[in-house]
Amino acid sequence: MVQTNYWFEKSEFEARLARVQKVLRDKGHDALLAFQPETVTWLTGFFTRAYSSFQFAIIPANGAPTLFCRDVEEYYLDSTCIYPDRAMWTDSDDRIAVAVECIRSRLGATPKLAVEMAAWPLSHARYEGLKAGLPGAVWADESRLVTTMRFIKSPAEVAYQRRAAKAAEAGMQAAIDSAGVGVTEREMAAEICAAMIRAGSDLPGPGVMSSGERAFHLHGGYSDRVLEHGDIVQIETTPNVRHYHARFMRPIRVAEASDEDHRVVETLIRIQDEAIATVKPGVAATVPDAIYREGVLGAGLRETYTNKTFYSVGLLLAPVGGEPLEAEPQATWTFEPGMTFHTYVLARGFGMSETITITETGHERLTTFPRQLFIA
């Protein structure tokens, strides 16, 4: 007998399903074809590391979901998914044909389908193959139906993010302890990854990490570069627990820092503190966003400020790095209880960020590491 490993109580999955099914009925859809891996896991519990293979969930407007996946994933269906109905393909099958028959057998030949058309696993070829096999079906794009629901995290989801935040802090301490003249980025990365795994992270990271000239550009990864006296190390630790993310940045100088370095970082911290202090339910995203932009530009730390300042994080499966809820000057949304964000500010190679969750009355920082410029 397979031992179950559900990430949440069954009642939580059932409540999520009920919310989605109500929307489906209200809109006149017979079912949702959920191709985004996060949607599949969030609604059914099913998780496998091989989620990049052809798999999806049929979420009917009434009744229990059906999972479609490769046959070698049956163990993970049994151990993680709370719903038993499934259809599986083997490596020798025409998997589009098997998928068409799965949909037809559950929904008939002419279903009204809501589809996550923006999901990266649904390639053009797969979509066209399914449409050709179901010529009587009606296809409607509902890519954001579940995604927007996932913006609001349950207490159980935030609990995973709290654990991830602690792993992020362990990774940052390892970064500071291991950095130094003559140390390679790769050696630092090994220490960071080991620390985060030991602290509970399900994936090693380390996240954004670079030094030298690459420290002045986003999204660098570790290399064989040897740290030199005076280097900036740009570091963002990005662990996760049950693939629920929390992350943060801190600035590091190797061996020494100037008074100007400290002034820049202290200015960034002050601006970020002012921005985060405004965050609470009902506040427009543009309010703290403007504080970031006006503060950094007004201090002369950057000539332009084009990047977002907040983005939602939660259940994220690679290649996805964030949820599509972002703060920028044209944002039209407001903060709500249960939302969780990574919020960051960057200037002159120094980065400062936190993961925060929105409470009923304000916000809470999940990452609580000291806020300063560190000298390695």
Stockholm file with secondary structure:
# STOCKHOLM 1.0

chainA/1-376         MVQTNYWFEKSEFEARLARVQKVLRDKGHDALLAFQPETVTWLTGFFTRAYSSFQFAIIPANGAPTLFCRDVEEYYLDSTCIYPDRAMWTDSDDRIAVAVECIRSRLGATPKLAVEMAAWPLSHARYEGLKAGLPGAVWADESRLVTTMRFIKSPAEVAYQRRAAKAAEAGMQAAIDSAGVGVTEREMAAEICAAMIRAGSDLPGPGVMSSGERAFHLHGGYSDRVLEHGDIVQIETTPNVRHYHARFMRPIRVAEASDEDHRVVETLIRIQDEAIATVKPGVAATVPDAIYREGVLGAGLRETYTNKTFYSVGLLLAPVGGEPLEAEPQATWTFEPGMTFHTYVLARGFGMSETITITETGHERLTTFPRQLFIA
#=GR chainA/1-376 SS CCCCCCSSCHHHHHHHHHHHHHHHHHHTCSEEEECSHHHHHHHHCCCCTTTTSSCEEEEESSSCCEEEEEGGGHHHHHHHCSCCCEEEECTTSCHHHHHHHHHHHHHCSSCEEEECTTCTTSCHHHHHHHHHHCTTCEEEECTTHHHHHTTSCCHHHHHHHHHHHHHHHHHHHHHHHHCCTTCBHHHHHHHHHHHHHHTTCSSCCCEEEEEGGGGGSTTCCCCSCBCCTTCEEEEEECCEETTEECCEEEEEESSCCCHHHHHHHHHHHHHHHHHHHTCCTTCBTHHHHHHHHHHHHHTTSCSCCCSCSEEECSBCCTTCCSEEEEESTTCCCBCCTTCEEEEEEEETTEEEEEEEEECSSSEEESCCCCCSCEEC
#=GC SS_cons         CCCCCCSSCHHHHHHHHHHHHHHHHHHTCSEEEECSHHHHHHHHCCCCTTTTSSCEEEEESSSCCEEEEEGGGHHHHHHHCSCCCEEEECTTSCHHHHHHHHHHHHHCSSCEEEECTTCTTSCHHHHHHHHHHCTTCEEEECTTHHHHHTTSCCHHHHHHHHHHHHHHHHHHHHHHHHCCTTCBHHHHHHHHHHHHHHTTCSSCCCEEEEEGGGGGSTTCCCCSCBCCTTCEEEEEECCEETTEECCEEEEEESSCCCHHHHHHHHHHHHHHHHHHHTCCTTCBTHHHHHHHHHHHHHTTSCSCCCSCSEEECSBCCTTCCSEEEEESTTCCCBCCTTCEEEEEEEETTEEEEEEEEECSSSEEESCCCCCSCEEC
//
